[in-house]
Every structure is written in C-alpha cells, then in structure tokens.
C-alpha cells in the first residue's frame, strides 16, 4: 500500500467522523433550542397572573351563563393554561364564601358588584 493511499484512507475516516460529529452537534443545538423555547413559553404563560385572575376572567367571559369547574378548566386550557381541578373547585367555593360569586347548585356566576 502506498503512503498516498494510507493518507487518503485516514482522510476519509476523519471526514466521516467530522460529518458524524456535525450531525450530533446539530441534534444537540436543536434540543437546546427546544428547551429555551419551552422555558420562554412557560415564563410568558398567564400563570404569572395567578389562578384567581384566570378563573375570574373566565367567569366574566361566561357572564350570566355561569361556569362550573369543568368549563373553567376547558376555557383555561383553550387559552394555553393548565389548571388543577381541585384548585379551581376550591377557588370557586371561596369566591362564593367571599360573596364575589353565587352558586345555583350547578353553575357559578359573578355577583353584581362582587368584584371590587
């Protein structure tokens, strides 16, 4: 085997490794970008406003039709916010106790003058 053919073989091997490393770098860069994007989405989520404000917004949108726990969860999810059922249920009960909302046995509605 000539020196030139040995060098050609070594170059081919190194080029293949360089291509493999380039592909790995690309995968890692894409993963890092996805993580960054997910963090940005979470940091911009309406959750910073608090669950109470989200529930009140949903109740205001519903108006006289009222809401139940399930409809609050659905509307919040539609807005890109995931809430816990137990948290929403507890908050709705507290709004009634604080005389901000009324409960008719099926639906919760904001009371007139209930929001200050």
C-alpha positions in Angstrom: 0.0 0.0 0.0 1.4 3.4 -0.9 1.7 6.3 1.6 -0.8 8.3 -0.5 -3.5 5.6 -0.3 -2.9 5.3 3.5 -3.3 9.1 3.8 -6.4 9.0 1.6 -7.9 6.3 3.9 -7.1 8.4 7.0 -8.7 11.5 5.5 -11.8 9.6 4.5 -12.1 8.2 8.1 -11.6 11.7 9.6 -14.1 13.2 7.2 -16.7 10.6 8.2 -16.1 11.3 11.9 -16.4 15.1 11.2 -19.7 14.5 9.5 -20.9 12.4 12.4 -19.8 15.0 14.9 -21.5 17.7 12.9 -24.8 15.7 13.0 -24.5 15.2 16.7 -23.8 18.9 17.2 -26.9 19.7 15.2 -29.1 17.4 17.3 -27.8 19.0 20.5 -28.3 22.5 19.2 -31.9 21.7 18.2 -32.5 20.1 21.7 -31.1 23.2 23.4 -33.3 25.5 21.2 -36.4 23.4 22.1 -35.6 23.8 25.8 -35.1 27.5 25.5 -38.4 27.9 23.6 -40.3 25.8 26.2 -38.8 27.9 29.1 -39.9 31.1 27.3 -43.4 29.8 26.8 -43.6 28.9 30.5 -42.3 32.2 31.6 -44.8 34.0 29.4 -47.7 31.9 30.5 -50.7 33.7 32.0 -50.0 31.7 35.1 -48.0 34.6 36.4 -51.3 36.4 36.8 -52.4 33.8 39.2 -55.2 31.2 39.1 -57.7 33.5 40.7 -57.4 36.1 37.9 -57.7 33.4 35.2 -60.8 32.0 36.9 -62.3 35.5 37.2 -61.6 36.2 33.6 -63.3 33.0 32.5 -66.3 33.8 34.7 -66.6 37.3 33.3 -66.5 35.9 29.8 -69.2 33.4 30.6 -71.4 36.1 32.1 -74.9 35.1 33.2 -74.4 31.6 31.7 -72.1 30.8 34.5 -69.4 28.3 34.8 -68.6 25.0 36.5 -65.2 23.6 37.3 -65.1 21.7 34.0 -65.9 24.7 31.9 -63.2 26.8 33.7 -60.7 24.1 33.0 -61.7 23.8 29.4 -61.6 27.6 28.7 -58.3 28.0 30.6 -56.8 25.1 28.5 -58.0 26.8 25.3 -56.1 29.8 26.4 -53.0 27.7 26.9 -53.2 27.4 30.7 -53.4 24.1 32.5 -55.1 24.4 35.9 -55.7 21.7 38.6 -59.3 20.7 39.1 -59.0 20.8 42.9 -57.6 24.3 42.8 -60.4 25.6 40.6 -63.1 23.9 42.6 -61.7 25.3 45.8 -61.3 28.8 44.4 -64.9 28.8 43.1 -66.2 27.9 46.6 -64.0 30.6 48.1 -65.4 33.2 45.7 -68.9 32.2 46.9 -67.9 32.4 50.5 -66.4 35.8 49.9 -69.6 36.9 48.2 -67.9 37.6 44.9 -69.8 34.8 43.2 -73.1 32.9 43.5 -73.7 29.2 43.1 -77.1 28.0 42.0 -76.4 24.3 42.5 -75.0 23.8 39.0 -73.2 26.9 37.9 -71.1 29.7 39.4 -71.8 33.3 38.4 -70.2 36.6 39.4 -72.4 38.7 41.6 -73.1 42.2 40.5 -70.8 44.5 42.5 -68.9 41.4 43.6 -65.6 42.5 42.1 -64.0 45.4 43.7 
